[in-house]
């Protein structure tokens, strides 16, 4: 997990620093990030290091976002998704939480309140971020020509 997070951060830094960005990379990188976090949440829940309900909340948000993006694409038209600040904070909280859980599993004497606090923060930011995505893209769909009822395709 640590190596994957470090290599992802290095990859992002180098891409921005040297202009090594591409359309394919801008699509695949967030997908890879989400798959990594989802896989880790599932593994930690199976190992009983993370509550099942928290894993379900984190995964449900991603499923809602993907389903919403697919619906938007079909019903409205092309989608230009930019992560909101809330979404970026949520990703940071989730990554920090899973790193804390893994570290605490290795070093059980570390304080549990840090993990509990990060877990609560993950729950709150996940819910807020999910609601933010639904509201933002709901407003965009309603404002699209035709009010979102096949507006871009009529």
Protein Blocks (a to p, Z undefined) as FASTA:
>chain_A
ZZmmmmmmmmmmmmmmnopacfklmmmmmmmmmmmmmmmmmmmmmnopacfklmmmmmmm
mmmmmmmmmmmmmmnoccdddddfklmmmmmmmmmmmmmmmmmmmmmmbcfklmmmmmmm
mmmmmmmmmmmmmmmmmmmmmmpghilpaklmZZ
